[in-house]
Amino acid sequence: MKSSIRLRFALACGGVFLVAGLAVLGGVAVIVRQSLEPRDGLRAPSWIKVAGRVVPTYTDQYYIAQQRVAQVRRIYQADTVRNVLVTGSLVLVAGGGLAMLGGWRVARWAMRPIGPIIGDARRVAQSHDLAGRIPYQGQDDEIRELVDVVNVIFGRLARSFDGQRRFIANASHELRTPLTINRTLVDVAVRRPDATDDVKRLGESLLLVNTRHERLIDSLLALAEGEQAIVDRRPFDLADVTEHVLDLAAEEAAEHEVVFHRLLDPAPTSGEPVLVERLVQNLVENAIRHNNAGGQVWVTTRHRAERVELVVANTGLPVPAYEIETIFEPFRRLHGDRLRSDRGSGLGLSIVRVVAEAHGGTVTATAREEGGLTLTVELPRARHPQMI
């Protein structure tokens, strides 16, 4: 159960009232008890003459009467103290309830400026433009100080995100441009009529290396973009995205003699479809490239109560349990394979994890007893998406 500041403040007011009231009630009970405490009074004397002298004595009748008076006073004292405690307890309970109600109302009045502040902060956080600020015009108090601190944080985040976007854009341009030029030059060289067989073989090798570097740069940029939380969410069906990726990967699967088995139930979610498409693409490519010739890949989408799932399972070499978690680390490959460029740069599953986490989801991997892996991605479910 969510605990609010208003509730805690109301309980604190009621608790303070009860503690103070118990102390006062205890003091009143002690004072009343002491006031009604029976005192040792003088017994009524009678005078007699002994040896020519007059001396006092006490008769039994007076003594018995005073004992009865003392007993009556003790009974009256106990009844009075009991009445004080019972009545005071009822007053304390009623007063505690009134104190809680008063604390609730006072807290509501004191926290009234916080509601608009929360709305403005949420609006800024969910927008693409973190340059927005919380327009608080209240008094110079603790709330004003908190708003100023939050605005400073928004300003620093805006500068940081802008700098990261500029870096990604510049890096994308600066790194892709020379590779594109190299690919063009090599392609022109190998297509020349006078190109020898050695030049053609060298050109093909250089094109393969160039393609690998392009994939590496794309993966690094996708990894940097995926580490940013998704704030502008659009509804879409994960099954549609998965089916599109499988259609695109059909040619590569045929080259590796891998057979697809798909069971794509509707899986409504929300987020950035392009990044999720990259997530699915990496999972499918990983299942194809780390597979046996003539192997199989099972792709499933389904929805549950609050989540949607994408499950990609493939045949292949057995995967030790101690390597399961390491496959999500950048530049890590199973079985120490760092030479096969056709199997990627070792960033595919790292991108899958950061994209899933940016969408509020998770990704887990389990080893299949027959060999290969089962990768499961869970994303938040969208109730009524507008399918793309």
Stockholm file with secondary structure:
# STOCKHOLM 1.0

chainA/1-388         MKSSIRLRFALACGGVFLVAGLAVLGGVAVIVRQSLEPRDGLRAPSWIKVAGRVVPTYTDQYYIAQQRVAQVRRIYQADTVRNVLVTGSLVLVAGGGLAMLGGWRVARWAMRPIGPIIGDARRVAQSHDLAGRIPYQGQDDEIRELVDVVNVIFGRLARSFDGQRRFIANASHELRTPLTINRTLVDVAVRRPDATDDVKRLGESLLLVNTRHERLIDSLLALAEGEQAIVDRRPFDLADVTEHVLDLAAEEAAEHEVVFHRLLDPAPTSGEPVLVERLVQNLVENAIRHNNAGGQVWVTTRHRAERVELVVANTGLPVPAYEIETIFEPFRRLHGDRLRSDRGSGLGLSIVRVVAEAHGGTVTATAREEGGLTLTVELPRARHPQMI
#=GR chainA/1-388 SS CCCCHHHHHHHHHHHHHHHHHHHHHHHHHHHHHHHTCCCCCCCCEEEEEETTEEEEEECHHHHHHHHHHHHHHHHHHHHHHHHHHHHHHHHHHHHHHHHHHHHHHHHHHHTTTHHHHHHHHHHHHTSSCTTCCCCCCCCSSHHHHHHHHHHHHHHHHHHHHHHHHHHHHHHHHHHHHHHHHHHHHHHHHHTSTTCCHHHHHHHHHHHHHHHHHHHHHHHHHHHHHHTSCCCSCEEEEHHHHHHHHHHHTHHHHHHTTCEEEEEECCCEEEECHHHHHHHHHHHHHHHHHTSCTTCEEEEEEEECSSEEEEEEEECCSCCCGGGTGGGGSTTCCGGGCCSCGGGCCSCHHHHHHHHHHHTTCEEEEEECTTSSEEEEEEEEBCSSCCCC
#=GC SS_cons         CCCCHHHHHHHHHHHHHHHHHHHHHHHHHHHHHHHTCCCCCCCCEEEEEETTEEEEEECHHHHHHHHHHHHHHHHHHHHHHHHHHHHHHHHHHHHHHHHHHHHHHHHHHHTTTHHHHHHHHHHHHTSSCTTCCCCCCCCSSHHHHHHHHHHHHHHHHHHHHHHHHHHHHHHHHHHHHHHHHHHHHHHHHHTSTTCCHHHHHHHHHHHHHHHHHHHHHHHHHHHHHHTSCCCSCEEEEHHHHHHHHHHHTHHHHHHTTCEEEEEECCCEEEECHHHHHHHHHHHHHHHHHTSCTTCEEEEEEEECSSEEEEEEEECCSCCCGGGTGGGGSTTCCGGGCCSCGGGCCSCHHHHHHHHHHHTTCEEEEEECTTSSEEEEEEEEBCSSCCCC
//
